[in-house]
C-alpha cells in the first residue's frame, strides 16, 4: 500500500529516459530525411529552370535560323516542277490574309479614362526607336494585256479545279504548249473513236470500276509514270493502266499518231453544242464524284520529264489557241476561266493564277487575275488563296 519502492521508480525513470532518447533520434532522423528531400526538390527545380531556359534558347535560335532561311528564300526563283508551298504560305503578307490570323483578332472590352491616360503618358519619357522614316520604293508595274475568255459550260460542268495557291517569290513559267500535230490529230478523231471516251463516269459506275480512277493526290505519280502505262480497255473505254501505290489505276484517253511517234493523250469526250468533242485532261475521282482536269501532259524541254499543264483550247484575239489556266465556279454558279501556271509542290499539283509576259529578254510570271472593273476588263496583280473551298483574291 506504500506504492513502488525506490528501485522500481529508478527503473521507470531510466526507461522514460531511454524512450525520450529514441524519440529524439527518430525526430532527428526524420528531420535529416526531410532536409534530403527538400534539397533534392530544390535541385530538381533548378534543373527544370535551366532546362526551360535552354529550351527557350533553342527555340530562339531555331526561329532566327528560319528567319535567315526565309530571307534567303525571298530572292530565290522557283520552277513549276519544284514549288515550295510551305515557304509561300509562311510569308507574312500571306499569313495576314489567312483565316488563322483573323481568328486571333478579338475586340477589347475595356473602358478608358482619357484624362488618366493623358496623365500617365506625361509622366513617362519615351525615346523613339525610329528617328528617320524609310524612303518609299518606286516600282514600275508590268503591263499585262487583259482578255476575258469564253468557256463552254458543258466542259465546265464536268471540270475539276486544282487548289489555288499564292506565289510571292519569282516563278519561272513554262511556255511549252501541245504541238500542232497533236492538236490536228485530236481534231480529226472519228465519231467511233470519240464514243470510246464518252460517258466515262456512267460506264465505270455500271461496271463498279469508278475506284480505278486516280485521285488528285495520285496525279504527280500518274504524270511521272505516264510513259510506263499499259494500253488497256476498261468498261469499253480506251486508255492506260498504271500501278500507283500498289493499286491499279485507269487513265481514260486516246492513242493518236503523230509524224514523230504514236502518243497517248489522256482525256474525255464531252457533248457540246457543236457536237461531241475530245477534251484532253486528267480524269480524277473526287469526294464529290468523278471529274476532269482539262490540260495536257508535255515533256520538259530541259529535263525531258513529264509535266502537266492545266488549260484549254479557247478562242483568243489570235484565233484558237491552248491557254494555260482553269475554270472556276463563281457564287452565282457561272463559270470563269482564269489564266495561270500549274505547279508541283510537296502537297501535289496546285495552281497559281496569273499571266506570263515577255520583257524582251525573258518570260516573267505575274500573279493576279483578269477581272471586270468600272473602267472595263483589267488584269489586277495579286495573290489568290483557297480556304475551306472558298477562293480569296
Secondary structure, DSSP 8 states (H G I E B T S, - for coil): ---S-HHHHHHHHHHHHHHHHHHHHHHHHHHHHHHHHHHHHHHHHHHHHHHHHHHHHHHHHHHHHHHHHHHHHTT--EETTBB-HHHHHHSHHHHHHSHHHHHT---------HHHHHHHHHHS----S--S--------------------HHHHHHB----B----S-EE-------HHHHHHHHT--HHHHHHTBSHHHHHHHTT-GGGB--GGGHHHHHHTGGG-EEEEETTEEEEEEEETTEEEEEEEEEEE-SS-EEEEEEEEEEETTEEEEEEEEEEEETTEEEEEEEEEEE-TTT--EEEEEEEEEEETTEEEEEEEEEEE-TTS-EEEEEEEEEEETTEEEEEEEEEEE-SSSEEEEEEEEEEETTEEEEEE---EEETTEEE-
